[in-house]
């Protein structure tokens, strides 16, 4: 009889930055369950979201490929024929072939909105939302309790195996945790292991869509903002005006923290059921996010920029008796997650994967060198893309590209509009300038040896991916 492989419980929140956990001693957020879990786990201090935007990042998680090659370079949304292609080999496909029970709960956001094709979809999907029917588009996930993209945290909906929408009157992370616990209790004693992915939408905006019991915890607390927060004329990542004033960003920050405290409570429920069923030691647990949120840092809200609050994500990994406890300073980029998980459980990695299996680093059997994480973003707003269409140009030629090492961030930014004249290069020393307030602007690449080294590496890596970025 073959030895049963470990279960996998992969939990990721939307727009949750690395700094927003109590034990990190940065944001003053209350997360007792996560803090305790971190002491029992390997905590990655340099976990990076390679493309800090929802759909591109999720495509990378599923495939181990960069967004330029999944085709999901911006969000799956109205008016764009962008979705994760059927032929992509995803982690769900691989695990199913290896006899895992596979499940997905929560936000998917990798399918094309139904309103692109039908004015009145049978599923009732509206906006960017989509019902993903059973079959190839679910990429190997047998149990499905999900939705496309709808930020209705306090009154969510889901689909299972038909187009009948399931309406719920409960905070979405709490309900999704209920469903996850039911799934775990059903599968835990099977002859085959389970792999369950839970995608919580909060703390993604709307920030105030949080139960009062969590808001009340922060109601009278003073918010000590990060040193790079600017409270006037805050801009959203879409370059739209979000708002101004200390009071507005303070309220949003309190709600953001409240949502994370709520996630912490539900994370604790999941750990408790693993302990009750005596399968905690037989389960690989990952707690992470798709990308971060600036929450006023650098005068911005949300994501899609190269700052640490946007690209830095929590990544905490526990597999009792297999993975050492402690802090890990080496980089893990989001494109590396899929191959690394497969490497941990000795499953062959598809040759389509572009990320790196760093499992030898994690379990101590080798040293895989990952000197830098490739980070990038492409023009994503409808108005940007329409301007490119009108001019017959390739939108993937602009945006920003960069490298993030343990000590430095190097970025080349070409703007988002097709006729932008922006052409800037920034070098950040993250040890001397952790809040990225004093970048070195590179006027002449040949006058800075380190920047020149990064520029050459960046060009080489983009060329290997077929990225048409115009240096």
N, C-alpha and C positions, 0 to 999 in steps of 0.2 A: 504493500500500500504506500503510495507516494505521500510525502510529508506535506501537510497543508501549508500553503503560503500565508503570510500575514494579511490581515484585513487592512484596508486603507480607508481612513476617514480624513477627507480633504475639505477644510472649511475656509472659505475666503469671503471677505466682506468687500463692498464696493466703496472706493474712495476713502480708504482708511490708511492714514499715514503712519510710518514707522514710529514717529515721536509720541504717538498717542496711546501709550500703555504706561501704567503707573511705574513699573519697575525701570523704565527707561530714564526716569528722573528729568524729563523734559516737559511735556504737556502734563498739566495737573489733573489727569483723568484717573478715575477710581476703577481699578480692574483687579480685584483680589484673586479671582480664579485664574486669570491669565498670568498674574505675577507668580503664583504658586506653580503653575504649569511650566513657566519659564525656568524655574529653579530645577525642574526635573528633566529638562530638555536641552537640545542644542539651539541656541539663539544666534541667528545670523545678523550681525550688526551692519552688514553691507549687502542687503538684499535689494535688488534693483528691478523696477518695472521698465522694460526696454522701450516701450511705447506707451506713455501714461495716458491712455484713453481707453474707454471700456471695450468696445468690440475688437480693436486691434490686439489689445493685451489678452483678451480671452482666446482669440484665435491662436496666439502664441502659446498660451498655457496648454491648449488642447493638442497642438501639433508638434511643439518643439521647433517651430519655424518662425522666422521673422515676418512681420506683417507684409512687407514688400512682396513676399513669396506665397503668403496665404491669400493674397488679393484683398484682405480686409484691412485696408490702410486707414480707414476712418470708420465712424460708427455706422452700423446697419440702420438705415433710416429712410424716411419718405423721400421718394424721388431718385434714389440711387439703387442700382441693381448690384448691391454688395451683400454677400452672405458667405458663410463658410461652405466651400464647395463639397459636394458629395464624395468626390474622390480623395479628399484629404484623409490621411491616416492619423487618427486621433488616439489619445490615450484610452478612451473608452473602447474603441475598436480593438486595440491590442489586448486590453485586460479581458474583454469578453472572449477573445480567441483562446486565452489562457485559463478559461473556465472560472473566471470571477463572476459573481453576481454584481451587476453594475447598476448604479442608481444616480440620478441627478435631481436635485431639489432646488428651486429658487430661480433666480434671474439667469437667462441664457444669453440673450442679446447677440446671437450669431446667425440669425435668420432674417431674411428680407421681409419688411413689413407687408402684411397682406393688402393694405390699402394701395400699394403700388400696382396691384393687379385686379382689385375688385372694390367697388364703391361700398358694398355692404357684405363683408365676409360672413359666412355662416358662423364662424367662431365668435363674432362680436368684437374682434380685435380692432382697435383704433389707434391713431397716432403712429408711433414707431413700433407698435406691438405686433406680435406674430404668434400664431399657434403652429408649433412644429409637429407635423404628423409622425406617427410611428414609421420607422424605416431608416433609410440611409442618413437622413438629415439629423437624426439623433446620435449618430456616430457611436454606436455600440452600447448606449445606455438603455438598458431594458426597463428599469423602473423610472418613470418620468412623472414629475410633479413640478411643472415649470411654467414660465411665461417668457415672452420675448423681452420687452423693455417698457415698463410702466411703473412710475415712481409713486405708487399709491400705498405707502407703507402701513397706514392704519386701516385700510380697507382693500387688501390685495385680492388678486384673482389668479387662478392657475388652470392649466389643462392637464389632463392625463392622456388617455388613449383615444379620445374622440374630440370633436370640436365643441363640446358642451363646456362652457366656462363655469368654473367653480368659484363662487364669490365667498369671501371670508371676512368676518367682522372681528379681526384680531391683528395686533401688530405682526408684521410679516416675519421677523426673525423668531418670534415665539411660536407662531403656527408652523413654520418650517422645521423648527426644532421638534415640535410634537410629531410631525410626519417622519422625521429622521429617526426618532426614538422608536416609533412603530416599526420602521424598516429594520433597524438594528436588531430589535427583539425577534423579528420574524426570521432573520437570516443568520444570526450569530452561531447557531449550532449546526448549520449545514455542513455537508462534507466539503463544500467549496467555500473559499473566502469571499467576502464582499468588498467592493470598492464604492464608497458613497461620497459624492461631491455635493457640498451644500454651499449655495451662493446667496449669502445675505445681501440685500440691497443697502440698508443703512450701514454706515452713516452718510451715504449719498444724499444730496438734497432731494426734496425739501427738508431742510434741517429741523424744522419745528414739528415734523410728523413723528413724534416720539411720545410714548405714554407718559402721563403726568408723574407717575411714581419715580421715574428716572429724572425728569426735569426738576422735580422738587429737591433732589439731592444737591443740585448746583444753583438753586434759586438765589441764595444769599451769599454765594461764594464770590470772592474777588478773583477776576481773571488776570493773571500775569502774562501778558502777551509775549510771544517770542520777539527777540531783539530786532527782527527784520519786518515786523508787522507795520504796515502803513494803513491808517484808518480812513483816509480821505480819498475820494474818487477811485474806489475799488473797481477793478475790471475783472469780468469773468473770463475764463479761458477762451471763450468765443469772441473776445474783444468787444463785448457789449458791456455797457455800464451796469454795474450790479448795485451800487449804493455807496453812501458815504457816512462817516460818523462813527465815533467810538461806540455808541449805544447799539447800533445795528450789528457791528461785527462781534461785539461782546455777547449779544443775545444768540447769534448764530453759533459762536464758539461754545457757549454753554449747552446749546441743544446738540451740537456735534459730540461733545463729551458725554452728554446724557445717553445718546444713542449707543456709544461704545460701552458705557456701563451696562446698558441693557444687553448688548451682545455678550458681555462678560458673564452675566447671569445665565444666559442660555448656553454658553459654552460650558459653564459649570454643570449644567443639566446633562449635557452629552458625556462629559467625563464621568459623571456619577453613574450613568447607565452602563458604561463600559466596565466600571468597577463592580457594579451589582451582578453583571453577567459573567464576571471573572474572565474578561477577554482584553483587559487593558494591556497586558503584556504581549498579546498576540495581534496588536493593532498599531500600524504606523499612523500617527496623527500629525497633520500639517495644519497650522493656523497662520493665515496670511491674508493678502488683499490683492486686488488687481492693480491699484495705483493709489496715490495719496491725494491730499487736498491741501491747498495753500492756506486757506482760512485767514486771508489778509496778509500773509507774508509777501513781501515785495509788491504790495498793493494789488494783489490778485486773489481771486477766489477760484476754487476747483483745481484744474490740472492742466496737462498738455504742454507743460514747459519743463525745462531741465533742472529746476531747483530741487533741492533735497526733499522738501515737503511734498513735491509732486511725484518724483521718481522713487523715493525711499518707501519701502513697504515692510511691515512685519513679516518675518518668516521664522517660525518656531517649529521645530521638528522633534518628535519623540517616538522612539521605538525602544521600549525598555529592554535592557540586557543586550542591546545591539549597537546603539548609538550613544556615545559619551555625552555627559551633561556639560554645559558650559557655554561660553561665548565664542563665536567663530567670526574672525575678522576678514577672512577671505571672501571674495565676491561670489554671490550667486545671482545670475541674471535670470529673468523670468523665462527666457528661451531654454534655460538649462533644467527647468523643473521636470518636464515630462521625461527626458532621458535619465535624469537622476533617480526619479522614482522607480523607473523600470530597472535601472541598474541595482538599486537597493534590493530588489526582489528577484534578481537574476533572470530577467525576461529580456530576450533579444530586442535591441533598439532598432526601429525601422531605419532604412538607409535614407529616408526622406528628411530625417531630423537634422537641423542645423545647429542646435544647442550642444552643450557639452555635458557628458555624464560625470558629475563630480562625486559620485557615491564613494569612490576610494578615499577621498578626503574626509568624508563623513564617518566612515566606519574604520578608518585608520589602516587600510590595506595598500595605500599608495598616495601619490602626490600629483594630482592633475593641476597643471598650471593654468590659471585663468587670470591673466594680468589686468584685464580691463573688461568692462561691460559696454557693449555698443548700445547707445541710446538714440532715439530719433522720434520725429513727428512730421506729419505731412499735412498740407492744407486740407481741412476737413469740413469747413462751413460750406453750405450750399452756394452762397454768394461767391466764395472763392472759386469753387469748382465750375460754376457757370461762366465765370470770367475766363477760365482756362479753355472751356469748350468753345467760347466765342472766338478765341484767338487761335484755336487749333493747336494748343500747347499741352504738354504733359504736366499735370499738377504734381507728380511725384518728383519733379526736378527741384522743387523748393521746399520750404520748411526749415527744420534744423536737424543736424546730425552731430553726434558727439561721442566721447568716450568718458567713462567713469572708472577710475582706479580707486584703490583704497585711500589715496591721498589727494587726487586731483580730479577735477572735471574740466574737460576741454570741449568747447562747442563752436560749431560754425553755423551761423544763422543767416538765411537768405530771404527771409520774409515769406509771406503767404500769398500775396497778390502776384499775378503773373508779371506785372510791370513794376514791382517793388525794386527800389534801388538799394535796399538794405543788403549789406555785405559785411558782417562783423564776426569777429572771433574773440572768444573769451576764455581765459584760463583762470580757474579757481584753485587755490590751495586750501583744501578743506580742513587741514590741521590748524593753519594760522587763521583761517577765515571760515569757521563752520557755518555761519549764517549767510555766507556768500554776498557780503555787503561791499567787498572791495575787489572785484575782478580785475585782472590784468587784461586790458583790451589790446589785442595783437594787431598793430598797424602794419607791420612788415614781418611776415612769417619767418624770414631769413635772419631776423635779429633776435629771435628767441629760440634757443636750441631745443628746449623741452617742447614748446609748441610745434616746432618743425617735426620733431619725432612723432608727436601725436597726430599731426596732419598726415604724415606718410602712412601711419598705421590705419588711420580712419579711411583714407582713400583705398588702401589695399583691401580692407574688409568690405567696404561698400562695393568695390569692383567685383569681389568674389560673389556677392549676393545679386549682382545685376541691378543695383540701385542707380537710377539715372541722375542723382543729385549733381547739380552744376557747381563745382568749386570755382 
